Amino acid sequence: MGTWGTAIKSNDVSADIYSEFFDLYNKGEEPSEIAEKLIAQNQELIKSHEDSNNFWFAITLSLWETKSLSGEIFEKVKKIIESRNDILLWEELDGDKQQVTKREKVLSDFLEKISVEKLKPKARKKAVFKTPIYKKGTCLTYNLEIENYGAAIVLESDNETGTGTNLIATTRINQKEKPTIDDVLNAEILVLNAGDWNNSPNISWYYPDFFKKQYSDKFEIIGTVEIEKNYSPNEVNFDFGYSGGWNHIYEPIKYQLDYEKENGKSERIITVMEMIKKRHTTSGIANKGDSGFGKFLARFKFRKK
C-alpha cells in the first residue's frame, strides 16, 4: 500500500484502480461491467489485509462518479468506514495521530458524499496521450533526508501506450558530493531486504500525473547515458512495480541503510551496467519474492524517527 497522503486516491492501489476504471470508461465500456472486470482481475488486492480497503474505495468512487453505484458495494464501503476498519489499519501501520485524524475526516466526508446520488455522471473523455517526464538514459540526483546525495537512472520512457511512464531504478549512491555520470554507471541498484521486501530492486514505472505539482523540485538532471536494453510496460516483469508517488525513488534508501546496520546488506547484487548493457547477464533480476514497494512503504512511511 504505497501511500503519500490521506486522500482517497493518495495511494498506489486507489490511484491505479481509479485510473484503470476511467481508462475503460473513456473507451465506452459500461461502469458496472468495468467494476465486475476489475473485481475479477484483482482478487489478490481484495484479499490483502493492507490493500483491500483502498481497492473498494476506488471502485466506489468511480461508480459514484459515473452514477452507477450499487447498494451492495455502497453497504460494503459503509461498513468499512463505520467499523473504523481502515483507521485501525492506519494505526497498525504506525500512522501518527495527525495523519490518522485527517484520514478519519476524509473517510467521514467520503461516506457523506457517496450517500447522495450524483446529479450527473462524469463525462467520458477522449484519450490523452501523456508524455514521459524524462528521456531514456537520464541520470538524476536528489537530496536525501540524511543530508547526502542519492541518484537514480531512467531505464525507459514509454512513448507507446499513452501513459507516459518512466522506468526508473534507484541506486545505492549515498554521498556528500553531487554524483557524476561515472558514479551512476559504477553504482549498484538499491535492493531492499528490509520489512516485507524479499531482496527486491527498487525499480518502478512512474506515472507523470503528479510529478509537476509534487516532485519537480526534488530532482536534478546530471546528464544522460546510452542504454542498450529496451524495456516495455507491456511485458510482465515482477521486479518492476508501478507508482504515482515519485518519492518512492528516494525515500526507501534511508530505511534500508538503517536496517543494514544490524541486519546486513542483501546478498543480491544488481549493477547499473547489468540493467543498461546487453552484454551483461540479467540473471540477478529474475528472481523476486511476492512482496512489493507498497508493503515496504506501508510498513515504514509513518514510523517515527
N, C-alpha and C positions, 0 to 999 in steps of 0.2 A: 504494500500500500504506500507507494511513494507519495508523500503529502507535502504541499508547500503553502497551505493556508487552511482556513476553517470553512470556506465557502463550499457549497455542494459540489462544484466541479473542480475544486482545488486539490485534486489528487489524480494519480495516473489512471486508476480504474474508471472513475466517473468521467474524466475528460475523454478517455478513449472510447468508452461505450456511447457517450453522448455524440461524439464525432462520427462514429460508425453509423449510429441511428440516422443522423441527418445526411450523411453521405448517401444512404439508401433512399431516404425520404425525398431528397432533392433529385433523385433519379426517377421518381414517380411511384415508388413502392408504397403500399398502404401501411399506415402506422402499426396496426395490430399484427400484420404479417411480419413486419420488421422486428417487433418485440418478440414474437414467437421464435424467429430465426436466431436472434441474439441470445435468448434464453437457452435454446438448444445448443448453441455453439460455445457457451461459456459456463458449462456446468462446474468446471474447476473453480472459477471465481465464486459462483453461487454457493459452493460447498466450503469455501475458505472462511475461516473464522475472522480473518482480518479484512477480506475484500468484499464479502457478501453484501454488507450494508451499502457500500458505495456503488455496487452494481445496481441494486434496486432503486437507490436514489436517482441514478442517472436515467434508468428506464422510466421511472415515474415522471420525472421532469420532462423527458422527451415526449411521453404520451400526453401529459397535461398540456404542453405547448402546442401539440397537434390536435387538441380537443378529442382525444381518444382514450383517456384514462379509464380503465375498467374498475369496477367496485372491488374486485378481488385483489388487484395489485395495490389499490389505494389502502385497503384494510391491512395488507401486509406491511406497508411502509408506516402506516399509522401506529401499528403495534410496535415496530422497531423504535419509533420515536418516543411513544408514550411509556414504553417499558424502560427507557433510558439505556437500552442495549448498546447503542453507539457511543454514548457518553462513557459508559463503563469500559468500553474497549479503549477509548482515548486515555482514560485513567490507567488502564492496564499497560498501555504503551508509554507511560510516563509523560503524558501531556501536562504542561504546567497549568496552574489554576486559571490563569488569564485566558489561555487558549481553550481550555475546556469550557469555561463560561461563555466565550464567544461562540463556540461550536453549538452549545445548548441553545443559544438565542437563534442561531442560523436555522437549526432544525425546527424550533418552535415556529419561526416565521415561514419556513418551508411548508410545514403541515397546514398552517393557516391559509397559505396561498393555494395549495392544491385541493383544499376542501371546497373551494368555489370554482365552478367550471369556467374555463377561459371563454371570453366572448367570441373570439375568432381564432381559428387555427393559424399557426405560424405559416407564413407564405413559403412556398418552395423557392429555392434559389437556384440560379444557373450555376453550374460547376465553375469554381475559380481555380485556375492553375497557379499554385503557390511556388515561389522561387526560394531555393535554399539560401540560408544566411551566408554561408561560406563556400568558397570554391574547394574542390578536392585538392588535398595536399597542403592546405593552410595549417600552419603551426600557430598555436595560441598559447598565451601565458596569462596568468591571473594571480592575484594576491590571495594567499591562504590566511586563515584566521591565526595561524601560528607565525605570522609576520614574514613568511618566506614566499618565494615564487613557486608556483606549480606550472605544469604545461600539459597540453593535450594536442592531438593531431586529428585533422579531418580526413577520415579514410575514404569518404564518398559523399557526393552530392547527388541527390535524387532529382533528376530532371525529367523523369519518365512518368511517374504515377500521378503527379499533380499535388502531392502532399508537401513537397518542398523540404523533405527531411535531410539532415546531415548525419552521417555515421561518424561518431567521434569517440576516440579512445583516450582515456586519461592515463598519463604516465605516472611513474613513481617520483618524478622530479620534485624536490623539496629543498630549495637552496636560497641563500641570501642574495645572490646575484641574479639578475634577469637572465633567463635561459636563452641560449643561442640555438640556431638550427642544428649544429653539431650535437648539442646537449640532447635535443629531442631525438635525433637519429640514433644516438647511442643509449637511449633510455629503455627501460623495461615498461611494459604496460602494468598498470595497477591491478593486481589480482587480490581479491578480497576473501579472506577466510575468517573475518570477524562476524559475530552474530549468527544469523541463519545462512550466511553465504557459505558455499562449498567450493572454495577455490575458483571463483568466477571472475572473469575480467570485467573491468568497469568500461564496457563498450556499449553504446546505445545509439539508436536512431532518434534524433531530436527534432521535434516539430518546430516550425518557425513562429507559430502563432503568438506566443507570449514573450518572444525574445526582445523586441524593440522596447516595450514598456518596462520589463522587469530585469533584463540581463545585459543589455547592450553596453552598459558601463563597466561590466565585470571582466571583459576580455580585451586583450590587446594582441594584434597580429605580429608575430615575429618575422614571418616570411613564408615561403611555400617550398615544397619539395615534390619531386616526381613520385607518383605512386603507380607501380606497375600492375598491381592487382585491381580487379573490379569487384565491387560488392553491389548486390541488388536487394532492395527491400522485398522483392517478390520471392526471394529464395529463403527457405527456412534455415535459420541458424540459431540454435537455442542459447548460444552465448551472447547474442545481441538482443537487447530489450528495446522498448520504445518509451519515450518520455516527452512530456511538455515542460518539465522543470529542468532548465539548464544548470541549476545549482547542483544537480546530480553529478556534474562533471567534476566539481571541486570540493564538495562537502565530504565525501567518504574518506578522503586521504587522512584527515586528522584522526577519525575514529580507528582507521586501520593501523596507523602508526602507533597510536596509544595501545591498541590491542597487542601489537607485536612486541611491545616492551616486556610483556610477561608470557606471551604465548608463542612468539616466534613468527617469522615470515612464512607465507605459503611456499611449499616446495614446487609449485607450478610456476615455471618461468616462461613468459611470453615477451619477446622483444619487439620494439617498433619495426626493426628490419624484417622480422618474420611477417609482419602484417602488410608491409608495403612492397616487398621484393618477391618476384615469382620464384626465384631460385631457392628461397628458404622454405623449409618444411613447415606445414601448419599443423603437425600432429599435436602440438601442445594446445591447440584451440578446439580440439574435437570433443573433449570430454567435459561435461558440465553437470553439476548437481541440479536438483529440482528447484532450488530457490532462485529469487530474482532480486533486483535492486529495491523493488518496492518493500520487500520484507526487511531488508537491511535498514532502509531509511526509516521505516515504521518503528523499528527497534531502537534506533539511535537518535533520530532527529530531535526529539523533545527531551533528551536526557539533560539533566542539569550539569553544568560544567563546574 
